[in-house]
Amino acid sequence: MSAVAGETRAATDVLVEVRGLVKHFPLPARGVPGRRRHEVVHALNGVDLDVRRGEFIALVGESGSGKTTLANCIAGFLDPTAGAIRLDGSPLVEAREGRRRVSRHVSRRALARDVQMIFQDPSSALNPRQTIASALLEPLLVHKVLDKRAAQTRVRELLSLTGIPATMGGRYPHELNSGQRQRAVIARALALNPRLIVADEAVSRLDVSMQSQILNLLLDLHRDLGLTIVFITHDLSVVRQVADSVVVMYLGRIMEACAADVFFAQPSHPYSNALIASTPRMLREDEQLQTLEGEIPSPVRPPSGCPFHTRCPLAEERCTEAVPPLEDVAPGHRVACIKA
């Protein structure tokens, strides 16, 4: 079932609610230090999203589609320009476009107990002067969730949980390989027992064998701990292995959202079709790999109407007139296309 807002479900089934989320980044004026131009980067343009409790949801799309910006807003690293985010029914942040003041109901420090991120580069995510055990111990002591003795026991549990030998706890990040460093980052993200994990391209820096190991670890944690995971990637072969549902983003908007098996078997949006067709795979002798032609438009001056119409093979005049709403085409399947 889709994670996009609009489905009929029990309210308690939804962990994260995103409503009307907009994020603009003002551009500095050229040649005038300290001044800003009226132009902005339209990173998010009205995103509505529900993430169900215990769901493994994949956010996919090309670079510049808004995936990481959305994740950073949910995790509290960015304040939205407009819109609201709720966690388990409680407001996290609310903003109205045109007003400077953003109402943040939960501090980033408090939010860290419920929402954690796993970043793309494990080397930069770990302090090179801190042992792995110390990196895992720190959040437990900073947030005062356990005394020192209990925290040390928890560190040993986290090492075991993520497949890191206990002897490696005293090592520094540079003494581990990239897969082991990413396991350490995952262990640290689990330290406070968060309700949501956001993994931003968490396996893109790893070789194929280590990718498989980390994906299997995330799947095991998802199953055994009942974790809710938002997994950001541009690699659809990875999505096929792990995701319950898929949300396709393009130029700051959601184009399609549905169950993962439906996405790969019956995608409805032309952009989804193009992404799947251009995914590297074994081809028949008479088959050629299709490519998505053109480049994603500038988010500073996004096109009118459907944001994908400048590259869409099915585009017609009316596609330029209005942004198509995200609508149901089947139970749990929503698409933003007038031809769906």
SULKA-V808287 format. One line per field, one symbol per residue. phi: phi as a letter, one per 30 degrees, with the letter a starting at -180 (. if undefined). burial: 1 if it has 9 or more other ideal C-beta (glycine too) atoms within 8 Angstrom, else 0. A space follows every 10 residues. Layout:
phi=???
burial=???
This chain:
phi=.dcdekddad dddccbccbh dbbccdcddd ibeicbdddb dddbbiccac cddidccccb kdejdjdddd dddddidbcd dajbbbchic dcabbcdjcd dcdcdbdedd dddcbbcccd cddddcddcb dddddddedd dddhdbdddd dddddddddd dciceedddd cceddcdddd ddddddeddd echddbcccc hdbdccdedd eddddddddd deddcidcbc ccaccdddee dbddbbbcca hibdcabadd ddedcbdcde ddeddddcde adcddccbdd bddibddddd bdddiddcdd bddcdbeddc daddddbdca eibbbcadcd
burial=1111101010 0001111111 1111001000 0000001001 0111111111 1110111111 1000111011 1111110001 1111111000 1111100000 0101010000 1110111110 0100010001 1110111111 1010010000 1101110111 1101000110 1110010111 1111111111 1101111111 1111010001 1011101110 1100001111 1111011111 0110111111 1111111111 0111001111 1111111100 0000000010 0100011011 0110111110 1100100011 0001011000 0111111001
